[in-house]
């Protein structure tokens, strides 16, 4: 039985073909599409950074209420 390993050259060639097709699609749609993709990437990155920062921060401890009686 003849089978190829994962990550062989035809697989890499297929991904390179996909990358070339992506560049061709972006070039044909123009500068506006590239700017929209970059803006979306910036928004996703910003949300990811904010989420990572909020996950790294510990939650504030609740304030203990001290009940005192009047004498």
Residue frames as a rotation matrix with the C-alpha (Angstrom) as fourth column:
UNK 1
0.584 0.812 0.000 0.00
0.812 -0.584 0.000 0.00
0.000 0.000 -1.000 0.00
UNK 2
-0.501 -0.766 0.403 1.38
0.785 -0.598 -0.161 3.38
0.365 0.236 0.901 -0.98
UNK 3
0.694 0.716 -0.074 0.47
0.679 -0.617 0.398 6.34
0.239 -0.327 -0.914 1.23
UNK 4
-0.065 -0.701 0.710 2.04
0.265 -0.698 -0.665 9.74
0.962 0.145 0.231 1.91
UNK 5
-0.491 -0.174 -0.854 3.04
0.871 -0.083 -0.484 11.21
0.013 -0.981 0.192 5.22
UNK 6
0.703 0.696 -0.145 1.16
0.708 -0.704 0.053 14.20
-0.065 -0.140 -0.988 6.58
UNK 7
0.623 -0.450 -0.640 2.90
-0.128 -0.866 0.484 17.46
-0.772 -0.219 -0.596 5.62
UNK 8
-0.073 -0.659 0.748 4.33
0.774 0.435 0.459 16.23
-0.628 0.613 0.479 2.36
UNK 9
-0.855 -0.448 -0.262 5.12
0.212 -0.762 0.612 18.56
-0.474 0.467 0.746 -0.52
UNK 10
-0.617 0.671 0.413 1.77
0.514 -0.054 0.856 18.29
0.597 0.740 -0.311 -2.35
UNK 11
0.304 0.728 -0.614 0.00
0.951 -0.196 0.238 19.53
0.053 -0.657 -0.752 0.81
UNK 12
-0.196 -0.466 -0.863 2.30
0.482 -0.812 0.329 22.54
-0.854 -0.352 0.384 1.04
UNK 13
-0.963 -0.146 0.228 1.80
0.266 -0.353 0.897 23.20
-0.051 0.924 0.378 -2.67
UNK 14
-0.168 0.977 0.135 -1.97
0.832 0.066 0.552 23.14
0.530 0.205 -0.823 -2.16
UNK 15
0.395 0.292 -0.871 -1.77
0.803 -0.570 0.173 25.74
-0.446 -0.768 -0.460 0.62
UNK 16
-0.619 -0.653 -0.435 0.50
0.292 -0.706 0.645 27.91
-0.729 0.272 0.628 -1.51
UNK 17
-0.771 0.428 0.471 -2.09
0.500 -0.051 0.865 27.73
0.394 0.902 -0.175 -4.28
UNK 18
0.283 0.892 -0.351 -4.79
0.932 -0.170 0.319 28.80
0.225 -0.418 -0.880 -1.81
UNK 19
0.039 -0.352 -0.935 -2.61
0.582 -0.753 0.308 31.73
-0.812 -0.556 0.175 -0.67
UNK 20
-0.923 -0.379 0.070 -2.05
0.257 -0.471 0.844 32.85
-0.287 0.797 0.532 -4.27
UNK 21
-0.364 0.874 0.322 -5.81
0.718 0.043 0.694 32.63
0.593 0.484 -0.644 -4.92
UNK 22
0.366 0.475 -0.800 -6.48
0.893 -0.421 0.159 34.75
-0.261 -0.773 -0.578 -1.81
UNK 23
-0.433 -0.600 -0.673 -4.05
0.324 -0.800 0.505 37.41
-0.841 0.001 0.540 -2.98
UNK 24
-0.915 0.124 0.383 -5.65
0.364 -0.149 0.919 37.41
0.171 0.981 0.091 -6.43
UNK 25
0.060 0.996 -0.060 -9.13
0.905 -0.029 0.424 37.84
0.420 -0.079 -0.904 -4.93
UNK 26
0.287 -0.004 -0.958 -7.96
0.693 -0.689 0.210 40.70
-0.661 -0.724 -0.195 -2.71
UNK 27
-0.740 -0.621 -0.260 -6.17
0.247 -0.611 0.752 42.37
-0.626 0.492 0.605 -5.65
UNK 28
-0.724 0.499 0.476 -9.26
0.550 0.001 0.835 42.10
0.416 0.867 -0.275 -7.85
UNK 29
0.306 0.904 -0.298 -11.61
0.920 -0.201 0.335 43.59
0.243 -0.377 -0.894 -5.26
UNK 30
0.288 -0.249 0.925 -9.36
0.215 -0.924 -0.316 46.55
0.933 0.289 -0.212 -4.64
UNK 31
-0.672 -0.685 0.281 -8.03
-0.006 -0.375 -0.927 48.63
0.740 -0.625 0.248 -1.81
UNK 32
-0.066 0.737 0.673 -11.35
-0.869 -0.375 0.324 48.87
0.491 -0.563 0.665 0.02
UNK 33
0.783 0.357 -0.509 -11.46
-0.149 0.902 0.405 45.14
0.604 -0.241 0.760 0.70
UNK 34
-0.093 -0.900 -0.425 -7.90
0.542 0.312 -0.780 45.16
0.835 -0.303 0.459 2.03
UNK 35
-0.692 -0.134 0.710 -8.73
-0.380 -0.768 -0.515 48.05
0.614 -0.626 0.481 4.35
UNK 36
0.364 0.891 0.270 -11.86
-0.795 0.146 0.588 46.27
0.485 -0.429 0.762 5.58
UNK 37
0.614 -0.220 -0.758 -9.88
0.298 0.954 -0.036 43.11
0.731 -0.204 0.651 6.30
UNK 38
-0.498 -0.867 -0.009 -7.24
0.390 -0.215 -0.895 45.09
0.774 -0.449 0.446 8.18
UNK 39
-0.411 0.433 0.803 -9.91
-0.726 -0.688 0.000 46.94
0.552 -0.583 0.597 10.18
UNK 40
0.704 0.682 -0.198 -11.61
-0.458 0.649 0.608 43.68
0.543 -0.338 0.769 11.12
UNK 41
0.251 -0.709 -0.659 -8.25
0.549 0.665 -0.507 42.22
0.797 -0.234 0.556 12.14
UNK 42
-0.689 -0.500 0.524 -7.56
-0.072 -0.673 -0.736 45.26
0.721 -0.546 0.428 14.33
UNK 43
0.072 0.809 0.583 -10.96
-0.870 -0.235 0.433 44.94
0.488 -0.538 0.687 16.04
UNK 44
0.791 0.207 -0.575 -10.50
-0.023 0.950 0.311 41.22
0.611 -0.233 0.757 16.69
UNK 45
-0.173 -0.937 -0.303 -7.00
0.534 0.169 -0.828 41.83
0.827 -0.305 0.471 18.05
UNK 46
-0.593 -0.008 0.805 -8.24
-0.472 -0.807 -0.355 44.61
0.653 -0.590 0.475 20.34
UNK 47
0.499 0.834 0.233 -11.05
-0.740 0.272 0.615 42.46
0.450 -0.480 0.754 21.71
UNK 48
0.609 -0.337 -0.718 -8.61
0.329 0.931 -0.158 39.62
0.722 -0.140 0.678 22.27
UNK 49
-0.524 -0.837 0.157 -6.18
0.253 -0.329 -0.910 41.85
0.813 -0.437 0.385 24.17
UNK 50
-0.307 0.488 0.817 -8.97
-0.806 -0.590 0.050 43.23
0.506 -0.643 0.574 26.35
UNK 51
0.756 0.606 -0.249 -10.24
-0.413 0.735 0.538 39.71
0.509 -0.304 0.805 27.11
UNK 52
0.235 -0.755 -0.612 -6.74
0.529 0.627 -0.571 38.49
0.815 -0.190 0.547 27.99
UNK 53
-0.674 -0.499 0.544 -6.18
-0.115 -0.657 -0.745 41.43
0.729 -0.565 0.386 30.30
UNK 54
0.045 0.770 0.637 -9.50
-0.908 -0.234 0.348 40.96
0.417 -0.594 0.688 32.07
UNK 55
0.785 0.205 -0.585 -8.86
-0.048 0.961 0.272 37.22
0.618 -0.185 0.764 32.54
UNK 56
-0.117 -0.937 -0.329 -5.46
0.502 0.231 -0.834 37.91
0.857 -0.263 0.443 34.08
UNK 57
-0.551 -0.028 0.834 -6.89
-0.505 -0.784 -0.360 40.31
0.664 -0.620 0.418 36.65
UNK 58
-0.838 0.277 -0.469 -8.15
0.506 0.715 -0.483 38.79
0.202 -0.642 -0.739 39.92
UNK 59
0.092 0.951 0.294 -11.73
0.478 -0.302 0.825 39.48
0.874 0.064 -0.482 40.98
UNK 60
-0.509 -0.241 0.827 -12.15
-0.504 -0.695 -0.513 42.07
0.698 -0.678 0.232 43.74
UNK 61
-0.768 0.202 -0.608 -13.03
0.548 0.698 -0.461 40.61
0.331 -0.687 -0.647 47.12
UNK 62
0.231 0.910 0.344 -16.45
0.394 -0.411 0.822 41.56
0.889 -0.055 -0.454 48.51
UNK 63
-0.521 -0.359 0.774 -16.40
-0.449 -0.656 -0.607 44.01
0.726 -0.664 0.180 51.39
UNK 64
-0.496 0.327 -0.805 -17.19
0.702 0.696 -0.149 42.39
0.511 -0.639 -0.575 54.74
UNK 65
0.066 0.626 0.777 -20.05
-0.224 -0.749 0.623 44.12
0.972 -0.215 0.091 56.55
UNK 66
-0.829 -0.344 -0.441 -19.49
0.367 0.260 -0.893 44.58
0.422 -0.902 -0.090 60.24
UNK 67
0.214 0.960 0.181 -22.74
0.241 -0.231 0.943 44.71
0.947 -0.158 -0.281 62.19
UNK 68
-0.860 -0.498 -0.115 -22.38
0.266 -0.244 -0.932 46.78
0.436 -0.832 0.343 65.37
UNK 69
0.169 0.931 -0.323 -24.97
0.855 0.024 0.518 47.25
0.490 -0.364 -0.792 68.06
UNK 70
-0.124 -0.124 0.985 -25.65
-0.225 -0.963 -0.150 50.56
0.967 -0.240 0.091 69.70
UNK 71
-0.596 -0.157 -0.788 -25.24
0.666 0.452 -0.593 50.65
0.449 -0.878 -0.165 73.47
